[in-house]
Amino acid sequence: MLQVISASWALLFGILLLMVGNGVQGTLLGIRGGIEGFSTFEMSIVMSAYFLGFLGGSRLAPEMIRRVGHIRVFAALGSFVSAILILYPLFAHPVAWALGRVVMGFCLSGVYVTAESWLNNAVTNERRGQALSLYVIVQMAGVVAAQGLLLVGDPSGFVLFVIPSVLVSVSFAPILLAVQPTPAFETTQPMSLRKLWKASQLGCVGFFLLGGVFSALFGMASVYGSEAGLSVPEISGFIATIYLGGMIMQYPIGWMSDRMDRRQLILVLAAVGAVGAALAMYMAEDFATLLAAAFIIGGTANPLYALVLAYVNDHLEYEDMAAASGGLIFINGVGAISGPLVTGWMMGAVGPEGFFLFLTVLSATLAIYAAYRMTQSDAVPVDETGSYAPVLPTASPVAVGVAQEVFIEAAQEAEAEADAEQELAG
């Protein structure tokens, strides 16, 4: 682990600052939108716009990198991100914010693609799994730390928009100044959705539903807090607890996933997440209960993404995994775009509780569908499954590709060990 930190500390530190900046603006817009008098529906469009841009960026950024190179793409997109953060309070209108969020999502997706390419290139094959784990920890730690910055200024003022802009600008310095060779960049033609559906129906449904869950958590949690009358410190604590739960539970769940039928674990986690959301829906008046529910929701929703990815890999040949990742990211992106829109509609129909109603419905649907799939096919034997690799729903195709490589390498090592044992026995 120390070798990974030594080789890539500048990249990881830059990503940490970037995630702090992105985490601040994601929460701040939900609070500021309430102050500006934006309706819940208007805010749902604003929040959904980010994921529309992110999906577009994940598909177009690789081509941009091939044309002009990593450094130019990284610097150009980073400049746009920093500028948009400053412009939000100057143009406090839902249309302007929605357009800004589309550009923000597009640019950050491209930034992630570039940074993750460098990170992957900075470590050896043997350390790639450790690098991915550190990357996940840094990402989530950045979002958690961001919530504390909301307490240093007035959400109705200008300062809290300046802080993330500065952090994002500064985050590029360690990455661009690090002595790292420019990595080669290759893309794979995505697998057709029909072929992906035939390979893993649960994987396709899971990625779509989890896209909606994650986008609701990332985009609408602060809108819920504002609508529910929570104070700024309470909103910050609520959102920080969601990501803290995901960070703490990522590795215990990964450990379990390598030792049992992954469908059973998907079912249990989705069901627990649904219970946590339902608990918050009926008992949110008690803040301690709300925080407990937030921990449960975050602790199940975030690891489920990597778990479903590992489950899909169990049903693919090695040569198909890279192609499948593109289709899975697209399915997840479509779910993410629809998440804030449906959440906003539910909140408009039933009040702030609609936020948790949406999470309950999607989590329960995933649990029910996992149970159904268990009746339709046999489980993959545990000794034939690959290793769980931590990856977040914010991952670009590069990070998902790295997770696929970790999965393949672990599976090949296990096969080699099994062959060696058979030779010794013979």
BAVEXPA-320595 format. One line per field, with one value per residue (C-alpha): residue in one letter; z, y, x; residue number from 1. Coordinates in Angstrom, 3 decimals, padded with zeros to 6 digits. Last residue first. Example, Ala and Ser with C-alpha at 12.3 -4.5 7.8 and 13.67 -1.06 7.14 Angstrom:
<pts>
aa = (S, A)
pz = (007.140, 007.800)
py = (-001.060, -004.500)
px = (013.670, 012.300)
i = (2, 1)
</pts>
This chain:
<pts>
aa = (G, A, L, E, Q, E, A, D, A, E, A, E, A, E, Q, A, A, E, I, F, V, E, Q, A, V, G, V, A, V, P, S, A, T, P, L, V, P, A, Y, S, G, T, E, D, V, P, V, A, D, S, Q, T, M, R, Y, A, A, Y, I, A, L, T, A, S, L, V, T, L, F, L, F, F, G, E, P, G, V, A, G, M, M, W, G, T, V, L, P, G, S, I, A, G, V, G, N, I, F, I, L, G, G, S, A, A, A, M, D, E, Y, E, L, H, D, N, V, Y, A, L, V, L, A, Y, L, P, N, A, T, G, G, I, I, F, A, A, A, L, L, T, A, F, D, E, A, M, Y, M, A, L, A, A, G, V, A, G, V, A, A, L, V, L, I, L, Q, R, R, D, M, R, D, S, M, W, G, I, P, Y, Q, M, I, M, G, G, L, Y, I, T, A, I, F, G, S, I, E, P, V, S, L, G, A, E, S, G, Y, V, S, A, M, G, F, L, A, S, F, V, G, G, L, L, F, F, G, V, C, G, L, Q, S, A, K, W, L, K, R, L, S, M, P, Q, T, T, E, F, A, P, T, P, Q, V, A, L, L, I, P, A, F, S, V, S, V, L, V, S, P, I, V, F, L, V, F, G, S, P, D, G, V, L, L, L, G, Q, A, A, V, V, G, A, M, Q, V, I, V, Y, L, S, L, A, Q, G, R, R, E, N, T, V, A, N, N, L, W, S, E, A, T, V, Y, V, G, S, L, C, F, G, M, V, V, R, G, L, A, W, A, V, P, H, A, F, L, P, Y, L, I, L, I, A, S, V, F, S, G, L, A, A, F, V, R, I, H, G, V, R, R, I, M, E, P, A, L, R, S, G, G, L, F, G, L, F, Y, A, S, M, V, I, S, M, E, F, T, S, F, G, E, I, G, G, R, I, G, L, L, T, G, Q, V, G, N, G, V, M, L, L, L, I, G, F, L, L, A, W, S, A, S, I, V, Q, L, M)
pz = (-009.858, -006.625, -007.471, -010.958, -009.525, -007.051, -009.838, -011.920, -008.963, -008.378, -012.052, -011.982, -008.869, -010.497, -013.618, -011.541, -009.641, -012.886, -014.482, -011.550, -011.261, -014.999, -014.708, -011.846, -014.036, -016.794, -014.342, -013.404, -017.093, -018.049, -015.500, -011.912, -010.090, -009.252, -007.137, -007.592, -005.144, -006.786, -005.736, -006.720, -009.322, -008.996, -009.679, -006.059, -005.062, -007.496, -009.908, -008.668, -010.583, -012.740, -012.757, -009.075, -008.025, -010.707, -008.825, -005.550, -007.319, -008.849, -005.441, -003.909, -006.845, -006.640, -002.892, -003.462, -006.176, -004.190, -000.923, -002.575, -004.238, -000.989, 000.746, -001.478, -001.526, 002.206, 001.261, 000.172, -001.341, -004.947, -005.294, -003.550, -005.908, -008.966, -007.686, -007.091, -010.594, -012.120, -009.773, -010.781, -014.530, -015.440, -013.116, -014.634, -018.099, -016.760, -015.198, -018.523, -020.297, -017.675, -018.091, -021.865, -021.642, -019.044, -021.251, -023.883, -021.282, -019.855, -023.137, -023.469, -019.950, -020.623, -018.858, -016.243, -013.141, -014.471, -014.086, -010.389, -009.872, -011.425, -009.184, -006.135, -007.272, -007.532, -004.380, -002.342, -002.698, -001.996, 001.144, 003.438, 002.021, 002.896, 006.274, 007.242, 006.155, 008.201, 011.295, 010.567, 010.214, 013.452, 015.234, 013.609, 014.930, 012.579, 009.914, 011.482, 008.752, 005.595, 007.422, 008.385, 004.827, 003.520, 005.987, 005.171, 001.443, 002.046, 004.077, 001.215, -001.348, 000.826, 001.406, -002.249, -003.521, -000.956, -002.057, -005.691, -004.843, -003.698, -000.902, -000.028, -002.387, -001.755, 001.996, 001.769, -000.592, 001.846, 004.661, 002.324, 001.127, 004.484, 005.963, 002.830, 001.991, 005.528, 005.505, 002.239, 003.668, 006.969, 005.171, 003.550, 006.862, 008.683, 006.015, 005.990, 009.795, 009.752, 007.112, 009.139, 008.193, 007.068, 005.189, 001.841, 002.439, 003.571, 000.592, -001.782, -000.043, -000.674, -004.268, -006.400, -004.823, -003.120, -005.970, -008.506, -006.566, -006.334, -009.974, -011.226, -008.802, -010.559, -014.003, -012.836, -011.048, -013.989, -016.300, -013.804, -012.954, -016.644, -017.029, -020.249, -022.239, -021.240, -022.259, -025.646, -026.165, -024.916, -027.533, -026.143, -026.246, -028.777, -026.753, -026.044, -025.882, -024.262, -023.861, -020.730, -020.652, -018.494, -014.908, -013.228, -011.184, -012.162, -013.920, -011.064, -008.272, -009.970, -011.059, -007.532, -007.067, -009.629, -008.104, -004.619, -005.768, -007.453, -004.422, -002.135, -004.410, -004.368, -000.574, -000.493, -002.569, -000.113, 000.500, 001.627, 004.365, 005.091, 007.077, 007.766, 004.169, 004.458, 006.730, 003.945, 001.691, 004.083, 003.391, -000.388, -000.264, 001.973, -000.564, -003.440, -001.425, -000.225, -003.775, -005.123, -002.343, -003.251, -006.944, -006.159, -004.010, -006.855, -009.329, -007.174, -008.883, -012.318, -011.573, -010.652, -012.312, -015.516, -013.674, -011.913, -015.174, -016.822, -013.727, -013.966, -017.643, -017.374, -014.195, -015.891, -018.834, -016.515, -014.638, -017.866, -019.011, -015.579, -015.226, -018.745, -018.014, -014.577, -016.066, -018.473, -015.558, -013.477, -016.254, -016.770, -013.033, -012.557, -010.142, -012.748, -010.692, -007.900, -010.323, -012.269, -009.853, -009.979, -013.763, -014.042, -012.026, -014.057, -017.355, -016.408, -015.503, -018.910, -020.676, -018.422, -018.539, -022.274, -023.011, -020.711, -021.917, -025.641, -028.538, -030.689, -028.576, -025.480, -027.244, -028.373, -024.808, -023.561, -025.806, -024.112, -020.472, -021.205, -022.531, -019.457, -017.182, -019.031, -018.586, -014.995, -014.230, -015.882, -013.419, -010.595, -012.384, -013.551, -009.997, -008.769, -011.077, -009.894, -006.249, -006.944, -006.934, -004.282, -004.282, -000.726, -001.731, -004.696, -002.378, -000.285, -003.228, -004.946, -001.859, -001.650, -005.130, -004.958, -001.825, -003.036, -006.318, -004.497, -002.002, -004.854, -006.731, -003.634, -003.062, -006.750, -006.592, -003.494, -005.205, -008.293, -006.223, -004.017, -007.016, -006.758, -003.044, -002.196, -004.232, -002.595, 000.833, 000.000)
py = (-036.035, -034.135, -031.776, -031.224, -030.611, -028.081, -026.229, -026.133, -024.705, -022.073, -021.059, -020.820, -018.631, -016.378, -016.109, -015.141, -012.492, -011.040, -010.989, -009.234, -006.672, -006.011, -005.547, -003.097, -001.204, -001.085, 000.299, 002.974, 003.800, 003.788, 006.584, 005.820, 007.953, 004.793, 003.691, 000.881, -001.680, -004.936, -008.193, -011.233, -013.729, -016.551, -020.190, -021.237, -019.691, -021.880, -019.762, -019.955, -021.903, -020.150, -018.959, -019.087, -016.941, -014.456, -013.849, -013.148, -010.659, -009.039, -008.651, -007.114, -004.735, -003.651, -003.090, -000.809, 001.155, 001.534, 002.464, 005.021, 006.693, 006.704, 008.217, 011.290, 011.325, 012.034, 015.666, 016.094, 013.597, 014.748, 017.296, 014.971, 012.181, 014.368, 015.483, 011.878, 010.928, 013.713, 013.125, 009.442, 009.691, 010.828, 008.249, 005.390, 006.365, 006.601, 003.136, 001.640, 003.501, 002.436, -001.179, -000.989, 000.370, -002.225, -005.088, -004.439, -004.650, -007.858, -009.736, -011.122, -012.544, -014.502, -013.191, -014.553, -014.018, -010.552, -009.614, -010.567, -008.502, -005.488, -006.103, -006.075, -002.949, -001.021, -002.606, -001.134, 002.399, 001.517, -000.608, 001.574, 004.725, 003.640, 002.194, 005.254, 007.577, 005.549, 005.961, 009.683, 010.043, 008.140, 010.587, 013.470, 012.367, 013.891, 011.418, 008.596, 007.507, 008.075, 007.453, 003.948, 003.316, 004.293, 001.971, -000.880, -000.420, -000.429, -003.625, -005.228, -004.112, -005.450, -008.798, -009.354, -008.368, -010.707, -013.572, -012.873, -012.886, -016.509, -016.576, -016.172, -013.506, -011.268, -011.420, -009.787, -007.113, -006.379, -005.972, -003.742, -001.228, -000.926, 001.856, 004.021, 003.617, 004.470, 007.535, 008.541, 008.607, 010.051, 013.051, 013.745, 013.836, 015.742, 018.456, 018.693, 018.969, 021.662, 023.606, 023.361, 020.864, 022.231, 019.144, 020.964, 021.995, 018.529, 016.945, 019.303, 018.382, 014.684, 015.329, 015.123, 012.631, 010.471, 010.657, 010.091, 007.037, 005.436, 006.062, 004.631, 001.749, 000.883, 000.815, -001.070, -003.669, -004.237, -004.834, -007.015, -009.033, -009.752, -011.001, -012.450, -012.225, -008.578, -007.832, -009.427, -007.306, -004.178, -004.634, -004.849, -001.569, -001.176, -001.038, 002.020, 002.499, 005.228, 004.996, 006.724, 010.056, 009.501, 010.735, 013.345, 015.026, 018.659, 018.081, 016.045, 018.174, 021.375, 020.172, 020.101, 023.812, 024.812, 022.439, 023.738, 027.363, 026.768, 024.783, 027.762, 030.476, 029.038, 028.945, 032.561, 034.034, 034.384, 032.646, 029.461, 031.509, 030.355, 028.008, 025.334, 024.128, 023.159, 020.254, 018.641, 018.606, 016.313, 013.532, 014.035, 013.958, 010.902, 009.121, 009.818, 009.131, 005.763, 004.740, 005.735, 003.866, 000.707, 001.145, 001.600, -001.540, -003.520, -002.166, -003.033, -006.311, -004.814, -002.047, 001.471, 004.893, 003.897, 003.209, 006.544, 008.358, 006.787, 007.555, 011.219, 011.453, 009.618, 011.521, 014.866, 013.840, 012.926, 016.175, 018.157, 016.515, 016.727, 020.404, 021.215, 019.628, 021.271, 024.700, 024.228, 023.221, 026.168, 028.640, 027.161, 027.133, 030.784, 032.144, 033.491, 035.173, 032.578, 029.715, 031.526, 030.828, 027.060, 027.292, 028.815, 026.076, 023.325, 025.048, 025.331, 021.647, 020.721, 022.602, 021.419, 017.741, 017.727, 019.422, 017.100, 013.861, 014.288, 016.218, 013.654, 010.498, 012.439, 013.920, 010.435, 009.143, 012.165, 011.478, 008.504, 009.304, 012.965, 012.287, 010.236, 012.952, 015.652, 013.822, 013.069, 016.763, 017.664, 015.482, 017.856, 020.931, 019.116, 017.941, 021.486, 022.798, 020.090, 020.909, 024.563, 027.191, 029.878, 031.256, 029.987, 026.527, 026.512, 027.579, 024.430, 022.035, 023.942, 023.703, 019.929, 019.281, 022.321, 021.119, 017.546, 018.694, 020.793, 018.063, 015.548, 017.675, 018.159, 014.394, 013.750, 016.046, 014.274, 010.899, 012.032, 013.528, 010.438, 008.081, 006.236, 006.750, 005.941, 002.734, 001.741, 002.404, 000.000)
px = (-001.070, -001.642, 001.186, -000.226, -003.703, -002.331, -000.547, -003.737, -005.683, -002.982, -003.067, -006.865, -006.749, -004.152, -006.307, -009.337, -007.390, -006.022, -009.465, -011.145, -008.357, -008.640, -012.417, -011.932, -009.467, -012.076, -014.623, -012.104, -011.471, -015.153, -015.673, -016.588, -019.157, -021.135, -018.167, -015.645, -014.290, -013.125, -014.826, -012.785, -013.884, -016.390, -015.576, -014.910, -018.244, -020.160, -022.246, -025.809, -028.418, -030.973, -034.573, -035.549, -032.576, -033.630, -036.894, -035.107, -032.829, -035.917, -037.533, -034.399, -033.945, -037.581, -037.253, -034.253, -036.068, -039.295, -037.581, -035.288, -038.281, -040.250, -037.224, -037.274, -041.084, -040.938, -040.214, -043.858, -046.302, -046.739, -043.937, -041.530, -042.579, -042.038, -038.651, -037.620, -038.757, -036.645, -033.702, -033.475, -034.175, -030.659, -029.099, -031.078, -029.884, -026.332, -026.481, -027.549, -024.725, -022.175, -023.292, -022.953, -019.412, -018.421, -019.603, -016.933, -014.177, -015.633, -016.074, -012.514, -012.620, -015.794, -018.845, -021.261, -019.114, -018.324, -021.997, -021.877, -018.712, -020.457, -023.482, -021.191, -019.344, -022.623, -024.044, -021.193, -022.679, -026.316, -025.849, -023.750, -025.307, -028.833, -027.853, -025.802, -028.618, -031.123, -028.977, -028.662, -032.436, -032.966, -030.669, -032.542, -035.943, -038.505, -037.319, -039.341, -041.758, -039.701, -036.437, -037.509, -038.707, -035.280, -033.537, -035.924, -035.277, -031.521, -031.838, -033.786, -031.192, -028.380, -030.110, -031.046, -027.607, -026.049, -028.260, -027.452, -023.753, -023.894, -021.335, -017.648, -016.281, -019.276, -018.708, -015.274, -016.591, -019.410, -016.913, -014.849, -017.444, -019.216, -017.071, -016.914, -020.596, -021.667, -019.430, -021.038, -024.553, -023.301, -021.788, -025.166, -027.046, -024.317, -024.245, -028.040, -028.048, -025.351, -027.367, -030.575, -033.260, -036.618, -037.792, -037.637, -034.010, -033.021, -034.772, -032.986, -029.724, -030.394, -031.495, -028.363, -025.989, -028.603, -031.106, -028.338, -027.182, -030.624, -031.510, -028.223, -028.702, -031.970, -030.367, -027.263, -029.383, -031.712, -028.758, -026.878, -029.984, -030.506, -026.951, -025.512, -028.742, -029.158, -025.562, -026.165, -029.283, -027.512, -024.808, -021.293, -019.410, -016.550, -013.375, -011.289, -007.545, -005.506, -001.745, -000.609, 001.219, 004.269, 003.995, 006.142, 003.454, 002.977, -000.349, -001.834, -000.421, -001.684, -005.125, -006.519, -005.737, -008.374, -010.942, -010.216, -010.464, -013.823, -015.002, -014.204, -015.603, -019.106, -019.193, -018.003, -020.825, -023.705, -027.012, -025.226, -023.474, -019.943, -017.711, -020.348, -020.555, -016.896, -017.864, -019.886, -016.851, -014.984, -017.507, -017.274, -013.473, -013.396, -015.593, -013.238, -010.092, -011.396, -012.381, -008.965, -007.220, -009.135, -008.333, -004.654, -004.672, -006.236, -003.697, -000.698, 000.292, -000.357, 002.104, 001.070, 001.252, -000.579, -003.833, -003.535, -002.869, -005.909, -007.972, -007.018, -007.984, -011.299, -012.140, -011.472, -013.651, -016.518, -015.947, -016.290, -019.515, -021.118, -020.195, -021.415, -024.780, -024.809, -024.218, -027.113, -029.339, -028.128, -028.871, -032.335, -033.084, -032.024, -029.426, -027.006, -024.277, -024.532, -023.753, -021.021, -018.157, -018.682, -018.969, -015.491, -013.764, -015.405, -014.582, -010.913, -010.815, -012.198, -009.407, -006.587, -007.590, -008.247, -004.936, -002.995, -004.564, -004.010, -005.545, -007.378, -007.174, -008.194, -011.224, -012.273, -012.055, -014.058, -017.057, -018.755, -018.041, -018.714, -022.198, -023.063, -021.704, -023.636, -026.925, -025.916, -025.451, -028.755, -030.651, -029.754, -031.045, -034.175, -034.876, -034.307, -037.011, -039.405, -038.707, -039.484, -036.763, -037.264, -033.717, -033.188, -034.413, -032.025, -029.221, -029.631, -029.736, -026.938, -024.746, -024.901, -023.511, -021.240, -019.476, -019.054, -017.525, -014.941, -014.134, -013.985, -011.463, -009.336, -009.215, -008.543, -005.515, -004.246, -004.677, -002.797, 000.014, 000.209, 000.586, 003.894, 004.507, 000.897, 001.057, 004.341, 002.861, 000.000)
i = (426, 425, 424, 423, 422, 421, 420, 419, 418, 417, 416, 415, 414, 413, 412, 411, 410, 409, 408, 407, 406, 405, 404, 403, 402, 401, 400, 399, 398, 397, 396, 395, 394, 393, 392, 391, 390, 389, 388, 387, 386, 385, 384, 383, 382, 381, 380, 379, 378, 377, 376, 375, 374, 373, 372, 371, 370, 369, 368, 367, 366, 365, 364, 363, 362, 361, 360, 359, 358, 357, 356, 355, 354, 353, 352, 351, 350, 349, 348, 347, 346, 345, 344, 343, 342, 341, 340, 339, 338, 337, 336, 335, 334, 333, 332, 331, 330, 329, 328, 327, 326, 325, 324, 323, 322, 321, 320, 319, 318, 317, 316, 315, 314, 313, 312, 311, 310, 309, 308, 307, 306, 305, 304, 303, 302, 301, 300, 299, 298, 297, 296, 295, 294, 293, 292, 291, 290, 289, 288, 287, 286, 285, 284, 283, 282, 281, 280, 279, 278, 277, 276, 275, 274, 273, 272, 271, 270, 269, 268, 267, 266, 265, 264, 263, 262, 261, 260, 259, 258, 257, 256, 255, 254, 253, 252, 251, 250, 249, 248, 247, 246, 245, 244, 243, 242, 241, 240, 239, 238, 237, 236, 235, 234, 233, 232, 231, 230, 229, 228, 227, 226, 225, 224, 223, 222, 221, 220, 219, 218, 217, 216, 215, 214, 213, 212, 211, 210, 209, 208, 207, 206, 205, 204, 203, 202, 201, 200, 199, 198, 197, 196, 195, 194, 193, 192, 191, 190, 189, 188, 187, 186, 185, 184, 183, 182, 181, 180, 179, 178, 177, 176, 175, 174, 173, 172, 171, 170, 169, 168, 167, 166, 165, 164, 163, 162, 161, 160, 159, 158, 157, 156, 155, 154, 153, 152, 151, 150, 149, 148, 147, 146, 145, 144, 143, 142, 141, 140, 139, 138, 137, 136, 135, 134, 133, 132, 131, 130, 129, 128, 127, 126, 125, 124, 123, 122, 121, 120, 119, 118, 117, 116, 115, 114, 113, 112, 111, 110, 109, 108, 107, 106, 105, 104, 103, 102, 101, 100, 99, 98, 97, 96, 95, 94, 93, 92, 91, 90, 89, 88, 87, 86, 85, 84, 83, 82, 81, 80, 79, 78, 77, 76, 75, 74, 73, 72, 71, 70, 69, 68, 67, 66, 65, 64, 63, 62, 61, 60, 59, 58, 57, 56, 55, 54, 53, 52, 51, 50, 49, 48, 47, 46, 45, 44, 43, 42, 41, 40, 39, 38, 37, 36, 35, 34, 33, 32, 31, 30, 29, 28, 27, 26, 25, 24, 23, 22, 21, 20, 19, 18, 17, 16, 15, 14, 13, 12, 11, 10, 9, 8, 7, 6, 5, 4, 3, 2, 1)
</pts>
